[in-house]
Amino acid sequence: MTNEKFIGFTMEKTKHIALVAHDGKKKELVEWCDRNKDVLKNHFLCGTGTTAKLIAEKTGLPVKGYCSGPLGGDQQIGSRIVEGGIDFLVFLWDPLEAQPHDPDVRALLRIAVVYDIPVANNLATADFLLTSKFMEETYERQVENFNVTIQERVKAFQK
């Protein structure tokens, strides 16, 4: 096991983008994808259930669909982030509508932060991400090596 404090992850030129939207925001996300399909077509897209299906139907873009959010789709996207299979997340969540799966939503957003994944929660941020110079090149992310952190915490408790 490495003793490095951080682990590097490389985002390749072709990004893996997760697209997620609550019901009240699906139309916005679908329209955003349609407006940006010339950029998005050069990347790997995935999304939760209905959102992925709607984007694929409206735009013609290939979108790998996972389960619906309430049925575990948020958790599936989260596991892909942990595995290094998602480079950034566009998640248009509805701040005015409580969701029955809010704990899953919170867990997904937390895991994105833990793994240093850029997250857009509104269209302005999504536009900034999509037009960033980093969309055209590789990018190195640095993620805390939690194995080292855990070892340090255990040593501190043993004192």
DSSP file with accessible surface (Angstrom, degrees, kcal/mol):
  #  RESIDUE AA STRUCTURE BP1 BP2  ACC     N-H-->O    O-->H-N    N-H-->O    O-->H-N    TCO  KAPPA ALPHA  PHI   PSI    X-CA   Y-CA   Z-CA
    1    1 A M              0   0  152      0, 0.0     2,-0.1     0, 0.0     0, 0.0   0.000 360.0 360.0 360.0 142.1    0.0    0.0    0.0
    2    2 A T        -     0   0   68      1,-0.1   146,-0.0     2,-0.1   145,-0.0  -0.428 360.0-152.0 -77.5 150.3    1.2    3.5   -0.8
    3    3 A N        +     0   0  126     -2,-0.1     2,-0.1   145,-0.0    -1,-0.1   0.221  53.6 129.1-103.2  11.4    1.9    6.0    1.9
    4    4 A E        -     0   0  126      1,-0.1   144,-0.2     2,-0.0   141,-0.1  -0.434  59.0-139.8 -67.6 142.2    1.1    9.0   -0.4
    5    5 A K  S    S+     0   0   84     -2,-0.1   140,-3.0   139,-0.1     2,-0.3   0.792  85.3  33.8 -73.5 -27.8   -1.4   11.5    1.1
    6    6 A F  E     -A  144   0A 108    138,-0.3     2,-0.4   142,-0.0   138,-0.2  -0.932  67.5-146.7-130.6 153.3   -3.1   11.9   -2.3
    7    7 A I  E     -A  143   0A  66    136,-3.3   136,-2.9    -2,-0.3     2,-0.3  -0.968  21.8-133.7-117.2 132.8   -3.9    9.7   -5.2
    8    8 A G  E     -A  142   0A  40     -2,-0.4     2,-0.4   134,-0.2   134,-0.2  -0.661  17.9-170.4 -90.1 140.3   -4.0   11.2   -8.7
    9    9 A F  E     -A  141   0A  56    132,-2.5   132,-3.4    -2,-0.3     2,-0.5  -0.996  13.6-142.9-125.4 135.9   -6.7   10.5  -11.2
   10   10 A T  E     -A  140   0A  60     -2,-0.4     2,-0.6   130,-0.2   130,-0.2  -0.877   1.7-153.2-102.9 125.0   -6.5   11.5  -14.9
   11   11 A M  E     -A  139   0A   7    128,-3.5   128,-1.9    -2,-0.5     4,-0.1  -0.863  24.1-142.1 -88.5 122.6   -9.6   12.7  -16.7
   12   12 A E        -     0   0  112     -2,-0.6   125,-0.2     2,-0.4     4,-0.1  -0.204  27.8 -96.3 -76.7 175.2   -9.0   11.9  -20.3
   13   13 A K  S    S+     0   0  128    123,-0.1     2,-0.8     1,-0.1   124,-0.1   0.882 117.4  65.8 -61.9 -38.7  -10.0   14.2  -23.2
   14   14 A T  S    S-     0   0   76     29,-0.1    -2,-0.4   122,-0.1     2,-0.2  -0.793  87.4-152.0 -84.7 112.4  -13.1   12.2  -23.6
   15   15 A K        -     0   0    3     -2,-0.8    29,-2.3   120,-0.2     2,-0.7  -0.538  13.3-134.0 -88.0 152.3  -15.0   12.9  -20.4
   16   16 A H  E     -b   44   0B  62     -2,-0.2    71,-3.0    27,-0.2    72,-1.6  -0.933  31.3-169.9-103.3 110.0  -17.5   10.6  -18.7
   17   17 A I  E     -bc  45  88B   0     27,-2.9    29,-2.2    -2,-0.7     2,-0.4  -0.906  13.4-152.4-113.0 125.0  -20.4   12.8  -17.8
   18   18 A A  E     -bc  46  89B   0     70,-2.5    72,-3.1    -2,-0.5     2,-0.5  -0.813  10.0-160.6 -94.9 133.8  -23.3   11.8  -15.6
   19   19 A L  E     +bc  47  90B   0     27,-2.7    29,-1.0    -2,-0.4     2,-0.4  -0.965  18.9 163.0-119.7 117.5  -26.6   13.6  -16.3
   20   20 A V  E     + c   0  91B   2     70,-2.8    72,-2.4    -2,-0.5     2,-0.3  -0.990   6.1 171.1-136.9 140.7  -29.2   13.6  -13.5
   21   21 A A  E     - c   0  92B   2     -2,-0.4    72,-0.2    70,-0.2    30,-0.2  -0.975  29.5-125.0-152.2 137.5  -32.3   15.7  -13.0
   22   22 A H    >>  -     0   0    9     70,-2.2     3,-2.5    -2,-0.3     4,-0.9  -0.346  46.3 -95.3 -70.2 163.3  -35.3   15.7  -10.6
   23   23 A D  G >4 S+     0   0  128      1,-0.3     3,-0.8     2,-0.2     4,-0.5   0.865 125.2  52.9 -51.8 -43.1  -38.7   15.7  -12.3
   24   24 A G  G 34 S+     0   0   53      1,-0.2    -1,-0.3     2,-0.1     4,-0.1   0.569 116.7  40.1 -71.5  -7.3  -39.1   19.5  -12.1
   25   25 A K  G <> S+     0   0   49     -3,-2.5     4,-2.1    67,-0.2    -1,-0.2   0.386  85.1  95.2-119.5  -2.1  -35.7   20.0  -13.8
   26   26 A K  H <X S+     0   0   27     -4,-0.9     4,-2.9    -3,-0.8     5,-0.2   0.918  84.3  52.5 -59.4 -45.0  -35.8   17.2  -16.5
   27   27 A K  H  > S+     0   0  147     -4,-0.5     4,-2.6     1,-0.2    -1,-0.2   0.922 109.4  50.3 -58.9 -43.1  -37.0   19.5  -19.2
   28   28 A E  H  > S+     0   0   68      1,-0.2     4,-2.3     2,-0.2    -1,-0.2   0.913 112.7  46.0 -60.0 -45.0  -34.2   22.0  -18.5
   29   29 A L  H  X S+     0   0    0     -4,-2.1     4,-2.8     2,-0.2    -2,-0.2   0.919 111.9  50.4 -68.0 -41.9  -31.6   19.4  -18.7
   30   30 A V  H  X S+     0   0   15     -4,-2.9     4,-2.4     1,-0.2    -2,-0.2   0.940 112.9  46.7 -60.7 -45.2  -32.9   17.8  -21.8
   31   31 A E  H  X S+     0   0   72     -4,-2.6     4,-2.5    -5,-0.2    -1,-0.2   0.894 111.3  51.8 -65.2 -38.3  -33.0   21.2  -23.5
   32   32 A W  H  X S+     0   0    1     -4,-2.3     4,-1.6    -5,-0.2    -2,-0.2   0.930 110.5  48.5 -62.7 -44.9  -29.5   22.0  -22.3
   33   33 A C  H  < S+     0   0    0     -4,-2.8     4,-0.2     1,-0.2    -2,-0.2   0.901 110.5  51.3 -62.6 -40.4  -28.2   18.7  -23.7
   34   34 A D  H >< S+     0   0   47     -4,-2.4     3,-1.0     1,-0.2     4,-0.2   0.923 110.6  48.1 -63.1 -43.4  -30.0   19.5  -27.0
   35   35 A R  H 3< S+     0   0  147     -4,-2.5     3,-0.3     1,-0.2    -1,-0.2   0.804 120.9  37.9 -64.8 -28.6  -28.4   22.9  -27.2
   36   36 A N  T >X S+     0   0   34     -4,-1.6     4,-2.7    -5,-0.2     3,-1.2   0.172  77.1 116.6-111.0  19.0  -24.9   21.4  -26.4
   37   37 A K  H <>  +     0   0   78     -3,-1.0     4,-2.3     1,-0.3    -1,-0.2   0.794  69.1  64.4 -64.7 -25.4  -25.1   18.1  -28.3
   38   38 A D  H 34 S+     0   0  114     -3,-0.3    -1,-0.3    -4,-0.2     4,-0.1   0.849 113.7  33.9 -65.2 -31.7  -22.2   19.1  -30.6
   39   39 A V  H X4 S+     0   0   46     -3,-1.2     3,-1.7     2,-0.1    -2,-0.2   0.891 117.9  52.5 -83.2 -47.3  -19.9   19.1  -27.6
   40   40 A L  H >< S+     0   0    0     -4,-2.7     3,-2.1     1,-0.3    -2,-0.2   0.803  94.3  70.6 -63.2 -29.0  -21.6   16.3  -25.7
   41   41 A K  T 3< S+     0   0  127     -4,-2.3    -1,-0.3     1,-0.3    -2,-0.1   0.713  93.0  59.6 -63.3 -16.8  -21.5   13.9  -28.7
   42   42 A N  T <  S+     0   0   99     -3,-1.7    -1,-0.3    -5,-0.1     2,-0.3   0.339 103.4  62.1 -91.1   6.3  -17.7   13.7  -28.2
   43   43 A H  S <  S-     0   0   22     -3,-2.1     2,-0.5   -29,-0.2   -27,-0.2  -0.833  89.3-101.1-130.1 164.7  -18.0   12.4  -24.6
   44   44 A F  E     -b   16   0B  76    -29,-2.3   -27,-2.9    -2,-0.3     2,-0.4  -0.785  41.9-163.0 -88.4 124.8  -19.5    9.4  -22.9
   45   45 A L  E     +bd  17  63B   4     -2,-0.5    19,-2.6    17,-0.5     2,-0.3  -0.883  16.1 165.1-113.9 142.0  -22.8   10.1  -21.3
   46   46 A C  E     +bd  18  64B   0    -29,-2.2   -27,-2.7    -2,-0.4     2,-0.3  -0.938   5.9 163.9-142.6 166.4  -24.8    8.3  -18.7
   47   47 A G  E     -bd  19  65B   0     17,-2.3    19,-2.6    -2,-0.3   -27,-0.2  -0.987  39.3 -74.0-170.1 172.3  -27.7    9.2  -16.5
   48   48 A T  E  >  - d   0  66B   5    -29,-1.0     4,-2.8    -2,-0.3     3,-0.3  -0.506  65.9 -78.5 -80.8 151.0  -30.5    8.0  -14.3
   49   49 A G  H  > S+     0   0   21     18,-1.0     4,-2.0    17,-0.6     5,-0.2   0.608 117.7  19.8  -5.0 -96.1  -33.5    6.2  -15.7
   50   50 A T  H  > S+     0   0   72      1,-0.2     4,-3.0     2,-0.2     5,-0.2   0.881 123.5  56.7 -63.1 -39.3  -36.1    8.6  -17.2
   51   51 A T  H  > S+     0   0    0     -3,-0.3     4,-2.5     1,-0.2     5,-0.2   0.941 108.5  46.4 -59.1 -48.4  -33.6   11.4  -17.6
   52   52 A A  H  X S+     0   0    2     -4,-2.8     4,-2.5     1,-0.2    -1,-0.2   0.923 113.8  48.9 -60.5 -43.3  -31.2    9.3  -19.7
   53   53 A K  H  X S+     0   0  132     -4,-2.0     4,-2.5    -5,-0.3    -2,-0.2   0.929 111.9  48.0 -64.2 -44.9  -34.1    8.1  -21.8
   54   54 A L  H  X S+     0   0   63     -4,-3.0     4,-2.5     2,-0.2     5,-0.3   0.912 112.5  48.6 -64.0 -41.9  -35.5   11.6  -22.4
   55   55 A I  H  X S+     0   0    0     -4,-2.5     4,-2.7    -5,-0.2     6,-0.5   0.944 112.7  47.8 -63.8 -46.9  -32.1   13.0  -23.4
   56   56 A A  H  X S+     0   0   32     -4,-2.5     4,-2.0    -5,-0.2    -2,-0.2   0.923 114.4  46.5 -60.6 -44.4  -31.4   10.1  -25.8
   57   57 A E  H  < S+     0   0  123     -4,-2.5    -1,-0.2    -5,-0.2    -2,-0.2   0.913 118.4  40.0 -65.6 -43.1  -34.9   10.5  -27.4
   58   58 A K  H  < S+     0   0  120     -4,-2.5    -2,-0.2    -5,-0.2    -1,-0.2   0.880 129.3  26.6 -75.4 -38.1  -34.8   14.3  -27.8
   59   59 A T  H  < S-     0   0   13     -4,-2.7    -3,-0.2    -5,-0.3    -2,-0.2   0.663  91.0-128.6-102.5 -21.8  -31.1   14.7  -28.8
   60   60 A G     <  +     0   0   66     -4,-2.0    -4,-0.2    -5,-0.5    -3,-0.1   0.481  62.0 140.3  80.6   1.5  -30.2   11.4  -30.5
   61   61 A L        -     0   0   12     -6,-0.5     2,-0.5     1,-0.1    -1,-0.3  -0.545  60.9-112.5 -76.1 142.5  -27.2   11.2  -28.2
   62   62 A P        +     0   0  106      0, 0.0   -17,-0.5     0, 0.0     2,-0.4  -0.641  41.0 178.7 -74.8 125.2  -26.2    7.8  -26.8
   63   63 A V  E     -d   45   0B  23     -2,-0.5     2,-0.5   -19,-0.1   -17,-0.3  -0.977  26.3-135.3-131.5 117.1  -26.8    7.9  -23.0
   64   64 A K  E     -d   46   0B 100    -19,-2.6   -17,-2.3    -2,-0.4     2,-0.4  -0.600  28.0-144.5 -71.1 122.7  -26.2    4.9  -20.9
   65   65 A G  E     -d   47   0B  42     -2,-0.5   -17,-0.2   -19,-0.2     2,-0.2  -0.759  18.4-174.8 -95.4 135.0  -29.2    4.6  -18.6
   66   66 A Y  E     -d   48   0B  33    -19,-2.6   -17,-0.6    -2,-0.4     7,-0.1  -0.446  46.1 -60.8-104.1-171.9  -29.0    3.4  -15.0
   67   67 A C        -     0   0   58    -19,-0.2   -18,-1.0    -2,-0.2    -1,-0.3  -0.220  66.9 -83.5 -65.5 162.3  -32.0    2.9  -12.7
   68   68 A S    > > -     0   0   40    -20,-0.3     5,-2.6   -19,-0.1     3,-1.2  -0.327  46.7-108.0 -59.8 149.4  -34.3    5.7  -11.8
   69   69 A G  G > >S+     0   0    6      1,-0.3     3,-2.0     4,-0.2     5,-0.6   0.923 118.8  48.2 -50.0 -53.0  -33.0    7.8   -8.9
   70   70 A P  G 3 5S+     0   0   70      0, 0.0    -1,-0.3     0, 0.0    -2,-0.0   0.723 110.2  54.9 -64.7 -16.8  -35.5    6.6   -6.3
   71   71 A L  G < 5S-     0   0  138     -3,-1.2    -2,-0.2    30,-0.0    -3,-0.1   0.200 136.7 -76.8-101.4  14.2  -34.8    3.0   -7.4
   72   72 A G  T <>5S+     0   0   13     -3,-2.0     4,-2.2    -5,-0.1    -3,-0.2   0.405  94.7 123.2 112.4  -1.1  -31.0    3.2   -6.8
   73   73 A G  H  ><S+     0   0    0     -5,-2.6     4,-2.5     1,-0.2    -4,-0.2   0.884  76.2  53.7 -62.1 -38.8  -29.8    5.2   -9.8
   74   74 A D  H  ><S+     0   0    2     -5,-0.6     4,-2.4     1,-0.2    -1,-0.2   0.915 110.6  47.9 -60.2 -41.4  -28.2    7.9   -7.7
   75   75 A Q  H  > S+     0   0  114     -6,-0.3     4,-2.5     2,-0.2    -2,-0.2   0.873 108.8  53.5 -68.6 -35.6  -26.3    5.1   -5.9
   76   76 A Q  H  X S+     0   0   67     -4,-2.2     4,-1.9     2,-0.2    -2,-0.2   0.930 110.2  47.1 -63.6 -43.7  -25.2    3.5   -9.2
   77   77 A I  H  X S+     0   0    0     -4,-2.5     4,-2.0     1,-0.2    -2,-0.2   0.926 111.2  53.0 -62.5 -43.0  -23.8    6.9  -10.4
   78   78 A G  H  X S+     0   0    8     -4,-2.4     4,-2.3     1,-0.2    -2,-0.2   0.909 107.2  50.7 -58.7 -41.7  -22.1    7.3   -7.0
   79   79 A S  H  X S+     0   0   52     -4,-2.5     4,-2.1     1,-0.2    -1,-0.2   0.884 107.4  53.7 -66.9 -34.3  -20.5    3.8   -7.3
   80   80 A R  H  <>S+     0   0   65     -4,-1.9     5,-3.1     2,-0.2     6,-0.6   0.878 107.1  52.1 -66.6 -35.0  -19.2    4.8  -10.8
   81   81 A I  H ><5S+     0   0    1     -4,-2.0     3,-1.6     4,-0.2     5,-0.2   0.953 109.1  49.4 -63.1 -47.1  -17.6    7.9   -9.3
   82   82 A V  H 3<5S+     0   0   60     -4,-2.3    -2,-0.2     1,-0.3    -1,-0.2   0.885 110.2  51.4 -59.0 -38.9  -15.9    5.8   -6.7
   83   83 A E  T 3<5S-     0   0  126     -4,-2.1    -1,-0.3    -5,-0.2    -2,-0.2   0.522 119.4-110.8 -76.9  -5.9  -14.6    3.4   -9.4
   84   84 A G  T < 5S+     0   0   30     -3,-1.6    -3,-0.2    -4,-0.4    -2,-0.1   0.630  85.2 120.7  85.9  14.5  -13.2    6.3  -11.4
   85   85 A G      < +     0   0    9     -5,-3.1     2,-0.4    -6,-0.2    -4,-0.2   0.407  60.2  61.7 -95.6   1.6  -15.8    6.0  -14.2
   86   86 A I        -     0   0    1     -6,-0.6   -69,-0.2    -5,-0.2     3,-0.1  -0.997  52.1-176.9-128.6 129.3  -17.4    9.4  -13.9
   87   87 A D  S    S-     0   0    9    -71,-3.0     2,-0.3    -2,-0.4   -70,-0.2   0.772  71.6  -2.7 -94.8 -34.6  -15.4   12.6  -14.5
   88   88 A F  E     -c   17   0B   8    -72,-1.6   -70,-2.5    29,-0.2     2,-0.4  -0.990  61.6-135.8-157.3 163.3  -18.2   15.1  -13.8
   89   89 A L  E     -ce  18 119B   0     29,-2.5    31,-2.8    -2,-0.3     2,-0.6  -0.970   5.1-165.7-125.3 127.1  -21.8   15.4  -12.8
   90   90 A V  E     +ce  19 120B   0    -72,-3.1   -70,-2.8    -2,-0.4     2,-0.5  -0.969  23.9 169.8-107.3 109.4  -24.5   17.6  -14.0
   91   91 A F  E     -c   20   0B   0     29,-2.9     2,-1.2    -2,-0.6   -70,-0.2  -0.894  18.0-168.0-127.7  97.9  -27.3   17.2  -11.4
   92   92 A L  E     -c   21   0B   3    -72,-2.4   -70,-2.2    -2,-0.5     2,-0.3  -0.757  18.6-179.3 -87.4  96.8  -30.2   19.6  -11.7
   93   93 A W        -     0   0   90     -2,-1.2    -2,-0.0    28,-0.4     3,-0.0  -0.724  30.8-117.1 -99.5 151.8  -32.0   19.0   -8.4
   94   94 A D    >   -     0   0   28     -2,-0.3     3,-1.3     3,-0.2   -71,-0.1  -0.780  21.2-168.6 -92.3 107.0  -35.1   20.8   -7.5
   95   95 A P  T 3  S+     0   0   84      0, 0.0    -1,-0.1     0, 0.0     3,-0.0   0.643  86.5  53.1 -71.7 -10.5  -34.5   23.0   -4.4
   96   96 A L  T 3  S+     0   0  161      1,-0.1     2,-0.5     2,-0.0    -2,-0.0   0.406 100.6  67.0-103.5   2.3  -38.2   23.7   -3.9
   97   97 A E  S <  S-     0   0  120     -3,-1.3    -3,-0.2     2,-0.0     2,-0.1  -0.972  75.2-135.1-130.4 119.2  -39.4   20.0   -4.0
   98   98 A A        -     0   0   81     -2,-0.5    -2,-0.0    -3,-0.0     3,-0.0  -0.452  22.7-147.1 -67.6 143.1  -38.6   17.4   -1.3
   99   99 A Q    >   -     0   0   29     -2,-0.1     3,-1.6     1,-0.1     6,-0.1  -0.923  15.6-135.5-115.0 141.1  -37.6   14.1   -2.7
  100  100 A P  T 3  S+     0   0  119      0, 0.0    -1,-0.1     0, 0.0    -2,-0.0   0.771 109.2  48.3 -65.2 -21.1  -38.4   10.7   -1.2
  101  101 A H  T >>  +     0   0   14      1,-0.2     4,-1.9     2,-0.1     3,-1.0  -0.031  69.6 132.6-108.3  30.7  -34.8    9.7   -1.9
  102  102 A D  H <>  +     0   0   71     -3,-1.6     4,-2.9     1,-0.3     5,-0.2   0.854  69.6  58.6 -50.9 -39.3  -33.1   12.8   -0.4
  103  103 A P  H 3> S+     0   0   95      0, 0.0     4,-2.2     0, 0.0    -1,-0.3   0.906 107.1  47.8 -59.8 -36.0  -30.6   10.7    1.5
  104  104 A D  H <> S+     0   0   36     -3,-1.0     4,-2.4     2,-0.2    -2,-0.2   0.893 111.0  50.8 -68.8 -39.5  -29.4    9.1   -1.7
  105  105 A V  H  X S+     0   0    9     -4,-1.9     4,-2.5     2,-0.2     5,-0.2   0.947 111.4  47.7 -61.0 -48.0  -29.2   12.6   -3.4
  106  106 A R  H  X S+     0   0  198     -4,-2.9     4,-2.5     1,-0.2    -2,-0.2   0.908 111.1  51.4 -61.0 -40.6  -27.1   13.8   -0.4
  107  107 A A  H  X S+     0   0   43     -4,-2.2     4,-2.7    -5,-0.2    -1,-0.2   0.905 109.4  50.3 -64.5 -40.7  -24.9   10.7   -0.6
  108  108 A L  H  X S+     0   0    3     -4,-2.4     4,-2.0     2,-0.2    -2,-0.2   0.942 112.2  46.2 -63.3 -45.8  -24.3   11.2   -4.3
  109  109 A L  H  X S+     0   0   40     -4,-2.5     4,-1.7     1,-0.2    -2,-0.2   0.902 113.0  50.9 -64.9 -37.7  -23.3   14.9   -3.8
  110  110 A R  H  X S+     0   0  148     -4,-2.5     4,-2.7    -5,-0.2    -2,-0.2   0.941 109.5  49.0 -64.9 -44.5  -21.1   14.0   -0.9
  111  111 A I  H  X S+     0   0   26     -4,-2.7     4,-2.2     1,-0.2    -1,-0.2   0.868 106.9  56.7 -67.8 -31.6  -19.2   11.2   -2.9
  112  112 A A  H  <>S+     0   0    0     -4,-2.0     5,-3.2    -5,-0.2    -1,-0.2   0.912 110.4  44.6 -63.6 -39.5  -18.7   13.7   -5.8
  113  113 A V  H ><5S+     0   0  113     -4,-1.7     3,-1.7     3,-0.2    -2,-0.2   0.936 110.6  53.9 -69.2 -44.4  -16.9   16.0   -3.4
  114  114 A V  H 3<5S+     0   0   39     -4,-2.7    30,-0.4     1,-0.3    -2,-0.2   0.905 114.3  41.7 -56.3 -40.5  -14.9   13.2   -1.8
  115  115 A Y  T 3<5S-     0   0   48     -4,-2.2    -1,-0.3    -5,-0.2    -2,-0.2   0.236 113.6-116.7 -97.6  16.6  -13.6   12.2   -5.2
  116  116 A D  T < 5 +     0   0   75     -3,-1.7    -3,-0.2     1,-0.2    -2,-0.1   0.869  55.5 162.3  55.1  43.3  -13.1   15.7   -6.4
  117  117 A I      < -     0   0    8     -5,-3.2    -1,-0.2    -6,-0.2   -29,-0.2  -0.817  42.9-117.8 -93.4 127.0  -15.6   15.5   -9.2
  118  118 A P        -     0   0   45      0, 0.0   -29,-2.5     0, 0.0     2,-0.4  -0.420  34.6-161.9 -60.7 137.5  -16.8   18.8  -10.7
  119  119 A V  E     -e   89   0B  38    -31,-0.2     2,-0.6    -2,-0.1   -29,-0.2  -0.991  14.1-162.7-129.1 129.4  -20.6   19.1  -10.1
  120  120 A A  E     +e   90   0B   0    -31,-2.8   -29,-2.9    -2,-0.4     3,-0.1  -0.959  12.2 173.0-108.3 121.1  -23.1   21.5  -11.8
  121  121 A N  S    S+     0   0   58     -2,-0.6   -28,-0.4   -31,-0.2     2,-0.3   0.353  70.2  32.7-105.2   0.9  -26.3   21.9   -9.9
  122  122 A N  S  > S-     0   0   79    -30,-0.1     4,-2.1     1,-0.1     5,-0.1  -0.951  88.3-104.5-148.3 167.5  -27.6   24.6  -12.3
  123  123 A L  H  > S+     0   0   39     -2,-0.3     4,-2.8     1,-0.2     5,-0.2   0.843 115.0  58.8 -67.0 -32.9  -27.4   25.5  -15.9
  124  124 A A  H  > S+     0   0   58      2,-0.2     4,-2.2     1,-0.2    -1,-0.2   0.949 109.9  43.0 -61.6 -46.5  -25.0   28.3  -15.4
  125  125 A T  H  > S+     0   0   55      2,-0.2     4,-2.8     1,-0.2    -1,-0.2   0.905 112.1  54.2 -66.5 -38.9  -22.4   26.0  -13.8
  126  126 A A  H  X S+     0   0    1     -4,-2.1     4,-2.7     1,-0.2    -1,-0.2   0.918 108.5  49.8 -60.4 -41.9  -23.1   23.4  -16.4
  127  127 A D  H  X S+     0   0   63     -4,-2.8     4,-1.9     2,-0.2    -1,-0.2   0.918 110.5  49.9 -62.3 -43.2  -22.3   25.9  -19.1
  128  128 A F  H  X S+     0   0  158     -4,-2.2     4,-0.5     2,-0.2    -2,-0.2   0.921 112.7  46.9 -62.5 -43.2  -19.1   26.9  -17.4
  129  129 A L  H >< S+     0   0   36     -4,-2.8     3,-1.1     1,-0.2    -2,-0.2   0.946 112.3  49.2 -62.4 -47.2  -18.0   23.3  -17.1
  130  130 A L  H 3< S+     0   0    8     -4,-2.7    -1,-0.2     1,-0.3    -2,-0.2   0.807 115.3  43.5 -66.5 -28.2  -18.8   22.5  -20.7
  131  131 A T  H 3< S+     0   0  111     -4,-1.9    -1,-0.3    -5,-0.2    -2,-0.2   0.418  87.2 120.7 -98.7   5.3  -16.9   25.5  -22.0
  132  132 A S  S X< S-     0   0   37     -3,-1.1     3,-1.9    -4,-0.5     4,-0.3  -0.313  74.0-122.6 -65.9 147.7  -13.9   25.1  -19.8
  133  133 A K  G >  S+     0   0  137      1,-0.3     3,-1.4     2,-0.2     4,-0.2   0.785 109.7  70.7 -60.2 -23.1  -10.5   24.7  -21.4
  134  134 A F  G >  S+     0   0   75      1,-0.3     3,-0.8     2,-0.2    -1,-0.3   0.646  81.4  71.6 -73.2 -12.0  -10.3   21.4  -19.5
  135  135 A M  G <  S+     0   0    8     -3,-1.9    -1,-0.3     1,-0.2  -120,-0.2   0.754 100.5  47.0 -70.2 -20.8  -13.0   19.9  -21.7
  136  136 A E  G <  S+     0   0  127     -3,-1.4     2,-0.3    -4,-0.3    -1,-0.2   0.360 117.8  34.0-101.1   1.3  -10.5   19.8  -24.5
  137  137 A E  S <  S-     0   0   83     -3,-0.8     2,-0.1    -4,-0.2  -126,-0.0  -0.901  90.2 -79.9-146.3 173.7   -7.6   18.3  -22.6
  138  138 A T        -     0   0   66     -2,-0.3     2,-0.4  -128,-0.0  -126,-0.2  -0.388  41.0-159.8 -74.5 159.6   -6.6   15.9  -19.9
  139  139 A Y  E     -A   11   0A  86   -128,-1.9  -128,-3.5    -2,-0.1     2,-0.6  -0.994  10.7-138.6-144.7 135.2   -6.9   17.0  -16.3
  140  140 A E  E     -A   10   0A  96     -2,-0.4     2,-0.3  -130,-0.2  -130,-0.2  -0.860  17.5-166.1 -99.0 121.7   -5.3   15.6  -13.1
  141  141 A R  E     -A    9   0A   4   -132,-3.4  -132,-2.5    -2,-0.6     2,-0.5  -0.822   9.9-146.5-101.0 146.8   -7.5   15.3  -10.0
  142  142 A Q  E     -A    8   0A 102     -2,-0.3     2,-0.4  -134,-0.2  -134,-0.2  -0.967  16.6-172.6-115.7 119.3   -6.0   14.8   -6.6
  143  143 A V  E     -A    7   0A   5   -136,-2.9  -136,-3.3    -2,-0.5   -28,-0.1  -0.927  32.0-105.2-115.0 135.1   -8.0   12.7   -4.2
  144  144 A E  E     -A    6   0A  61     -2,-0.4     2,-1.3   -30,-0.4  -138,-0.3  -0.297  30.5-123.7 -56.6 135.2   -7.2   12.2   -0.6
  145  145 A N    >>  -     0   0    3   -140,-3.0     4,-1.8     1,-0.2     3,-0.6  -0.706  27.4-170.7 -81.9  96.8   -5.8    8.7    0.1
  146  146 A F  H 3> S+     0   0   70     -2,-1.3     4,-2.6     1,-0.2     5,-0.2   0.738  78.8  65.8 -69.6 -20.1   -8.3    7.6    2.7
  147  147 A N  H 3> S+     0   0   96      2,-0.2     4,-2.1     1,-0.2    -1,-0.2   0.927 106.2  43.4 -63.7 -42.0   -6.3    4.5    3.5
  148  148 A V  H <> S+     0   0    7     -3,-0.6     4,-2.6  -144,-0.2    -2,-0.2   0.926 112.9  52.5 -67.4 -42.9   -3.5    6.7    4.8
  149  149 A T  H  X S+     0   0    7     -4,-1.8     4,-2.3     1,-0.2    -2,-0.2   0.922 110.0  48.2 -59.7 -44.1   -6.0    9.0    6.6
  150  150 A I  H  X S+     0   0   93     -4,-2.6     4,-2.6     2,-0.2    -1,-0.2   0.922 110.1  51.9 -64.2 -42.8   -7.6    6.0    8.4
  151  151 A Q  H  X S+     0   0   63     -4,-2.1     4,-2.4     1,-0.2    -2,-0.2   0.925 110.6  48.8 -58.6 -43.1   -4.1    4.6    9.4
  152  152 A E  H  X S+     0   0   93     -4,-2.6     4,-2.1     1,-0.2    -1,-0.2   0.899 111.2  49.5 -65.0 -40.5   -3.3    8.0   10.9
  153  153 A R  H  X S+     0   0  153     -4,-2.3     4,-2.0    -5,-0.2    -1,-0.2   0.908 110.0  50.6 -65.5 -41.4   -6.6    8.2   12.8
  154  154 A V  H  X S+     0   0   69     -4,-2.6     4,-1.6     2,-0.2    -2,-0.2   0.942 110.4  49.7 -62.2 -44.8   -6.1    4.7   14.2
  155  155 A K  H  X S+     0   0  134     -4,-2.4     4,-0.7     1,-0.2    -1,-0.2   0.905 109.2  52.4 -60.1 -40.8   -2.6    5.6   15.4
  156  156 A A  H >< S+     0   0   63     -4,-2.1     3,-0.7     1,-0.2    -1,-0.2   0.891 109.8  48.2 -64.5 -37.7   -3.9    8.8   17.0
  157  157 A F  H 3< S+     0   0  176     -4,-2.0    -1,-0.2     1,-0.2    -2,-0.2   0.779 105.6  59.1 -73.2 -25.2   -6.6    6.8   18.9
  158  158 A Q  H 3<        0   0  148     -4,-1.6    -1,-0.2    -5,-0.2    -2,-0.2   0.642 360.0 360.0 -79.0 -13.2   -4.0    4.2   20.1
  159  159 A K    <<        0   0  212     -4,-0.7    -3,-0.0    -3,-0.7    -4,-0.0  -0.323 360.0 360.0 -76.7 360.0   -1.9    6.9   21.8
